[in-house]
Amino acid sequence: MEPVWNTVNFAHGTLPVLLIVLYCLAWTWRNERAKYALLAGLNFATLYTGFGLFLGLLAPVLLFAVYRASRGKTLATRIYLWCCMVAAAVSLASFFVGYRNLPASGCTSLFSSPPADYLQLLCLIYATPFGIRGTGLISTLAGGVVLAALAAIAAVSWKRVLGDFRQSPALLPVLATLSAYSIVFAVAVAVGRTCTGLEEAHASRYANYLQLAMLSLYFCALALRPARWRGILPGALLVLLVPSLFPASSDADDMAAASDLKTEWRACYLSGRPSSACDAEAGPIYPDPEGTHLQRKLDYLRATRQNLFSDAPEVRR
């Protein structure tokens, strides 16, 4: 709920996950001429959302597998595939031009926690989609089972894709992308957030990315042999995901608190008081107001009558 209810940020979860799903869908397209250019374009768009960066690590490798399997095809086809592969690699490299590392965790070091804590948080992340919260043994074991299943899917699919892409069905690049992206993202979360506490594993802003893992498990279950497993495991997975339909009490409390904060802050600001006074009275609604140019953004919203000004009958200056 955080990217849409707390601090609205479609680049965190909503947009990158949409683009990754479209990227996976593009792998199933039969139009070979246009498909690989579309994949390179979607890769560029996804990694430049910021939170879709990790697709940029996977896309060049998948396109390299396609290029390596193109022996025997025309020179024009091989040049086309080579250009798409290079475009994906250059896209990733271009992201780091002028890149500045600005950690948001507030921790003095990313590696200040005991090593076992990183692995535990990594497991706990994958318990969250099933409505399992907490940081105890049951949550850790449940998440560990899911992580092991995802790792197995990633290992098998990447081995087959890189081994002989010509014999790989369209499902394998999809499974390779979904499973590996989810794992790499979760590892990044573990490295960057373990120092803030194990409870961070259940932050709702990571939920969208974990749905990619669930989609990977679901597609794998649909493709299993013998056929009787295809009739049991997908349904069992859906049943296990039912608890995630209901918000956790902690998330419900956070949503209510965010709503109250914004309502009070809006009433304060529309009464003509400065944003700093409203921050002191209701609580801050934006990080580092000066550094993030909050006042300039508020002036723009006022001029265009958006957001907190959208239904204000009269705005005092």
N, C-alpha and C positions, 0 to 999 in steps of 0.2 A: 504493500500500500504506500510505501514511502515516496516513490518517485511521482505519484499522482495525487496523494492526499497531503503529504507533509510539504516537502520542497518539490515543486513541479519541475520535472526534468525528464523530458521524453528521450534524451540521449542516454539515460541510465535505465536500461532494461527494455523499455517499450519499443523504441526504434531499432536498436541493434538486434534484438531477438526477432523482430519482424523481418529484417534484412537477412538474417542467418537462415530463417525458414525459407525465404525466397531463394537464397543461394542453394540450399539443399534441393528445393523443387527444380531449380534450373538443371541440376545434374540428371534429372530424369527426362529432360527434353531430348527428342530424337533428332532435332535439327542440328547436325554436327557443325555446320558452317557458322551458325550464330551462337551456339551454346557457350563456347569457350570464351568468346569476347564478352558475353553477358556475365559469365562467372568472374572474369577479371574486373568488370565494372562494378558488380555487386560487392566484390572483395574490397575495392577502393572505397566505396560508399560506407561499407560497414566499419572498416577499421578507423575511418575518420569520424565516426561517432564518438570515438575515444574508448568507450566500454566494449566496442566490438573489435578492439585491437588484435585480439588473439586469433581471429580468423586470418589475419595477415600472416601469421606464422604457418598456418596449415595450407592455405590456398596455393602458394608456389610449389609445395611438395606434391600436392595432388596433380597440378598441371604438369609437373615434371614427369610423373608416372604416366600421364597420357602421352606426353611427348616421347618418352622412351619406348612406349608401345606402338609408336607410329611408323616403325621401320617397315619399309615396303610400300608406304603410301607416297603420293606425289611430292615433289620438292615444294610446291606451293603450300600443300597442307602442312608439311613439317615446318616451314617458315612461319606460317600462321600460328601454329601451336607454340613455337619458340617465342614469338612476339607476345602471345598471351601470358606465357610463363614469365618472361622478363618483365612485362607490365605489372604482374602481381608482385614480383620481388621489388621492383622500383617503388611501387606504392607503399610497401612496408618501410623501405629505407627513407622515403620522403617524409613519413610521419615523424621521424626523429630529427629532422632538420630544425634547428632552433629549439629542440625539446628541453624543457626544464623540469627537473624532478622536485615536486613540491608535495611531500607526504602530508596526508590529512589526518593521520592517526594521532599525532601528538606524541608518539613514542620516540625516545631518544635513539633507539636502534631497532631495526626490523628483526634482529636475531637475539633479542634480549631474553626471550622466554626459553624454558627448558625444551629440548628437542621433542620430547614425547608430547608436549602440548600442541605442537604444530600438527602432528599426526592425529591427535584426538579432535582438534577443531575441524580438520579435513573430513573426518568421519561424521562428526556431528552435523556438518552442513547437509549431508545427504539423508539425514534423518528428518529434516525439516519438511520436505514435500509430503511426507506421510503423516503430518500432524504430531510428530514425536518431538517434544521439546525437552529442555533440561540438559544437564551436562554429566549425567551419571553413566553407569556401566551399560544399562539397557539402551539408552540413546546412542552411545558410542558403538555398541555392537551392531545395532540395527543399521546405522549409517555405514559401518564398515562392510556389512554384507552388500549394500547397494554399491558402494565404491568398488568392491571387488568385482561385482558383476559388470560395472561400467568399464573397468580396466580390462576385463576379459574381452568385452565387445570391441574395445579400441584396439587391443593387441591383435585379435583375429582379423578384423576388418583392414587395419593398416598393413598387416603382413600380406594379405591377399591382394590388396590394391597395389602395393609396391612390388609384389612378386610377379604378377602377370595381369596387368590392367585389362588386356584384351579379353580375358576370360572372366572378368569381374562384372557381375550384374550391377545395374544402376543403384541398387540399394546400398552397396558397400561404400561408395564415397559418401553417401548420406550418413550411414552409421559411423564411419570414420570421423566425419566432421562433427556430428552432434556429441559423440562420446568424448572425443579428444578436446573439443572446445570446453565442454563442461568441466572436465578434469583440470585443464590448464587454468581456467578461471578460478576454480575452487582452490588450487594450489596458490594462486596469486592472493586470494583472500586470506588463506592461512598465513602466508608470509607477512602480509601487510597488517593483519588485524589480530593475530593471536596475542600480541602484547597488550591489547585493550581488554582481554578477558574472553573466556570460552563462550560466554553467552552471545558474543558477536556472531557466532555461527548461524544463529536463527534470525538474523536481521532480515526483515521482509524485503529490503531492496535487492536481495540476492535471489528472490523467489523466481523471477522471470528467467534467469539464466539456468536455474535448476530444472525448469520445465523442458529445456533442451535435453537434459539427461533422461527425464521421464519419457520423452518422445523417442529417444534412442532405445530405451528398454522396451517400449511398446512395439516399435517397428521390428526389433529383434525377436520378440515373442511371436509376432505374426509370421515370421519367416522360419521358425523352428521346424525341424523334422524330428520324429514323425508327426503326421498331421494332427494327431490327438492333442499334442501339446499346444497347437495353435488355437484349439478351442477352449483350453483351460487357462493358460498363463495370461493372455491379454485381459480376460475378464477378472482374474485374480488381481492383476495389477491395478485395474480400475477400482476394484473394491477397496484395496489398500489405500488408494488415494482419496477416498471419500472424506476422511477427517480433514483434509486440506480445504474442503469447501467452506469450512466454518472458521472464522478468524479466531486466533488465540486471544485469551483474555488480555494479555500484555499488548497485543496489537490493537485491540478494541480500545483499551485505555489510552494508548498513544494517539489514536485517531480522534478520540474525544478531546484530549488535551490540545492537539493541534488545532482542532476546530474552535475551541474556546479561545485559544491564544489569538488566532487570526481575527475572530469576531471582535474581540476586545481591542486589538491593535487597530483594526479598520475604523471602529467607532471613534477611537482616540484621534487618529490622523485626520479623519473627515471633519472633526470638530475644529480643525485649524491648528492643532498643536504640531510641533516639529517631530520628525521621526525619532530623534534621540530621546525626547521626552516620552514617547509612546513605548520605546524599547525599555525605558526604566520603569514605566508603569505596568505594562502588560507582559513584557518579556521580549527579547529580540526575535525577529522573524527572518533575519538574513545574516549570514556570517560576514564579519569584517565589513560593515557598511561603507566605510570610506574606501577601502581597497577594491570593493566590488561595485563602487559607484551606484549605491542604492538610490541616492537622491535623483540622479540623472534618469534612472529607470522609472522612478515614481513620477517625475515630470513628464516623461513620455507617455506613461499610462494615463495620466491626467489629461494630456492634450488629445489623446486618441480615445478617451473614455472607455478604457478596458479594465479588466480585473476589478480591483476594489472600487473603481470609479464607474463601472459599467451601468449600475442602476442608481447611482447617487443623484437625487433630484437637483441638488445644488451643491457645488463644491466650493467651499470657502478657501481663499488664497491666504 
